[in-house]
Amino acid sequence: MQLEHDHSSEAIRQRLLADNTPNYLRDWVYGGIDGSITTFAIVAGVVGAGLSTKVILILGIANLLADGLSMAASNYSGTKTEVDELARFREIEERHVDLDPAGERNEIRQILKLKGLTGAALEDAVAAITSNRKTWIDTMLVEEYGLSTNLRSPFRSGASTFVSFILFGLIPLLPYMIGLARAFEVALAATLAAFFLIGMVKSRWSLAPWWRSGSETLLIGSSAALLAFGVGWLAERIIS
C-alpha cells in the first residue's frame, strides 16, 4: 500500500516546517461560496420576479461590493480576535514564568503526566521543555488553553475572502454585463460549475473524494439559488 508521504528524516523535517505556514484556502472557499450564492440568489430572485436586466446589474453589483466588504471585514475581525487572544494569554504566561517558574514547571509536569510520561523520562522532558522559554510558553498556550500558535494574518484572511467573493460573485453577473442571449441560463450553468469547482478544491483538505465534495457544494448552492428564484417568483405574484 502506498503511503501519503515519505517518512525519511529530511522529508519529515520539510513537512513539519511546511505545516507551520498558515493556509488561506479556507478564506478563499468561504468567500467563493458566499459570493457565488448571494449574487446568484439576487439574479435568480430578480428573474423570478420578472424584473429587468438593469435591476439585476444594479442590485448585483451593489451586493457584490457591499457584501464582499462586509464579509472581508467580518473575517478580518474574527481572525484578529484570535490573534489578540493568543497575545493576551502569551503575556499572562510570560508573567507567570517570570514570577512563579516553579509553579509553571509543575504545570508542564502535570501536562506530561497526563500524556503517560513518568519517572526519569518525565523529568527529562520537563527539563528539556522549560530550558527553552519560547517552547515552554508555546507548550502552555497549546496544552493549558487549547490555543493554536500558528494563526493566519487578519489582513490576508480578509483580503483573500474579499478577492474570492468578487471573483466568484461576478460569475452570475457576467452574462448580463456582456449582453448574452439567454443570459439567465448561461449564468445558471456557470454558477453551478463554480459551485462544483469550489467543492473540488475544498476536497483536497478533506476526507471526501473530489466528486462528493463538489456535489455537496453544488447541492448547497443550487438549493439557495432555487429558494431565491422561488421567493422572487412568489413575491412578484403576491405584490402584483
Secondary structure as UniProt FT lines:
FT   HELIX           9..19
FT   HELIX           25..48
FT   TURN            49..50
FT   HELIX           53..99
FT   HELIX           101..114
FT   TURN            115..116
FT   HELIX           119..130
FT   HELIX           133..145
FT   HELIX           154..169
FT   TURN            170..173
FT   HELIX           174..177
FT   TURN            178..179
FT   TURN            181..182
FT   HELIX           183..202
FT   HELIX           203..205
FT   HELIX           210..239
//
